[in-house]
């Protein structure tokens, strides 16, 4: 059986027309390109994170779909400051061994906090 090649170079870039996200991976002398329409990136990200959670087996696993949304259930979440951007903070989610951070402006903190408090007060989805 031939030895498995490892990925040497891995890049994600927007297409020139900004309608697709291009994933390129170079293995040895061979380069693979995949183009994903921007409309499916949410499903792709949720699928990747859900698979990472399954691989880690350290968190409750759920990959589901509600009308208009795709989600992967995170095992834990945390908030942190972003030192180089004082007007922003990061929300970090864990999916098994994979950590995924999203940066938000501090202006988003109040409505996010209000929605989270409303969601925790009753089991209704905040509007």
C-alpha positions in Angstrom: 0.0 0.0 0.0 1.5 3.4 -0.9 2.4 5.8 1.9 -0.3 8.4 2.5 0.7 11.9 1.4 0.2 14.8 3.8 -1.2 18.1 2.9 1.7 20.5 2.5 -0.2 23.8 1.8 -3.8 24.5 2.6 -5.5 27.8 1.7 -9.0 29.3 1.6 -9.6 32.4 -0.5 -12.6 34.2 -2.2 -13.0 33.7 -5.9 -12.4 36.8 -8.1 -16.1 37.3 -8.6 -16.8 36.9 -4.8 -19.5 34.3 -5.5 -17.5 31.3 -4.3 -15.0 30.3 -1.7 -12.0 28.4 -3.1 -10.3 25.7 -1.0 -6.9 24.7 -2.3 -4.7 21.9 -0.9 -1.3 21.0 -2.3 0.0 17.5 -1.8 3.5 17.0 -3.2 3.4 18.4 -6.7 -0.4 17.9 -7.1 -2.8 20.8 -6.2 -6.5 20.2 -5.6 -9.1 23.0 -5.9 -12.7 23.0 -4.7 -15.1 25.9 -5.2 -18.0 26.3 -2.8 -20.8 28.8 -3.6 -21.1 31.3 -0.7 -24.7 30.1 -0.2 -23.5 26.7 1.1 -20.7 27.9 3.4 -22.9 27.7 6.5 -23.9 24.1 5.8 -20.2 23.3 5.1 -19.0 24.9 8.3 -21.7 23.2 10.4 -20.9 19.9 8.8 -17.2 20.2 9.5 -17.7 21.3 13.1 -20.3 18.6 13.7 -17.8 16.0 12.3 -15.1 17.4 14.5 -17.4 17.0 17.5 -18.0 13.4 16.6 -14.3 12.7 16.2 -13.6 14.2 19.6 -16.5 12.4 21.3 -16.1 14.8 24.2 -19.3 16.8 23.7 -23.0 16.2 23.1 -23.3 15.7 19.3 -26.1 17.2 17.2 -26.0 18.4 13.7 -29.4 19.6 12.7 -31.4 21.9 10.6 -34.2 24.4 11.4 -35.9 26.4 8.7 -33.2 28.6 7.1 -30.5 27.5 9.6 -27.9 24.8 9.9 -26.1 24.2 13.2 -23.6 22.0 15.0 -24.0 21.6 18.8 -21.0 23.0 20.6 -19.7 21.2 23.7 -18.7 24.4 25.5 -18.5 28.2 24.9 -16.4 31.0 26.3 -15.9 34.8 25.9 -12.6 36.6 25.8 -11.1 40.0 25.0 -9.1 40.4 21.8 -6.0 42.4 23.0 -5.2 43.8 19.6 -8.8 45.0 19.1 -10.1 46.7 22.3 -13.5 47.4 20.8 -14.1 43.7 20.1 -14.5 40.4 21.9 -14.4 36.8 20.9 -16.9 34.0 21.4 -15.1 30.6 21.3 -17.0 27.4 20.8 -15.5 23.9 21.2 -16.5 21.0 19.0 -14.7 18.0 20.3 -11.0 18.9 19.9 -11.7 21.7 17.5 -12.0 25.3 18.8 -13.8 27.9 16.7 -13.7 31.6 17.6 -15.9 34.4 16.2 -15.0 38.1 16.8 -17.8 40.6 17.4 -17.8 44.3 18.1 -18.6 45.3 21.6 -21.7 47.1 20.2 -23.1 43.6 19.5 -22.6 42.5 23.2 -25.8 44.2 24.6 -28.3 42.7 22.1 -26.5 39.3 22.3 -26.6 39.4 26.1 -30.2 40.4 26.2 -31.2 37.6 23.8 -29.2 35.1 25.8 -30.9 36.2 29.1 -34.3 36.0 27.4 -33.5 32.5 26.1 -32.4 31.3 29.5 -35.4 32.8 31.3 -37.8 30.8 29.3 -37.2 28.1 26.7 -38.5 30.3 23.8 -36.2 31.3 21.0 -35.4 35.1 21.1 -36.7 37.1 18.2 
